[in-house]
């Protein structure tokens, strides 16, 4: 009778306890400049922010200019990785490529582009002897909103905890019924 009860309890547990869902890897929650953005003022840095803390040893960020050359070295701080530029970026399309290692060892690679389009000052068509008023040019900045954080954070530990409690309750009920039947016979 004990083997039969154990088989029934194992079957109940197998049916009622679903497999744990795969939790998402460390997603990108913010990028400045944003993906596919066109900025009209050269950015001083590229900063990527992730949901979880980054490992400096396995996190890489490369910003490649229109000429194909890497622009600067990354610095990892907490959940962010940043590449700062010593000189202003010139006009053109830049590629931001990043790589990081998730807690489970999977390597995550992705990239996106942004464009720098700083307005160039144009020389006057005709020079004149008349005094010229000083004009101050202030570049307009187009800032795209950073990517919205993922709202799907998985079920986390709560689903596992609820399933574990459910299994313990069922197991306790099974043992209670088994012992009660045994006493009455």
Secondary structure as GFF3:
##gff-version 3
##sequence-region A 1 185
A	DSSP	alpha_helix	2	16	.	.	.	ID=ss1
A	DSSP	beta_strand	28	32	.	.	.	ID=ss2
A	DSSP	beta_strand	38	39	.	.	.	ID=ss3
A	DSSP	beta_strand	45	50	.	.	.	ID=ss4
A	DSSP	beta_strand	60	64	.	.	.	ID=ss5
A	DSSP	beta_strand	74	77	.	.	.	ID=ss6
A	DSSP	beta_strand	80	84	.	.	.	ID=ss7
A	DSSP	beta_strand	92	101	.	.	.	ID=ss8
A	DSSP	beta_strand	107	116	.	.	.	ID=ss9
A	DSSP	alpha_helix	156	184	.	.	.	ID=ss10
###
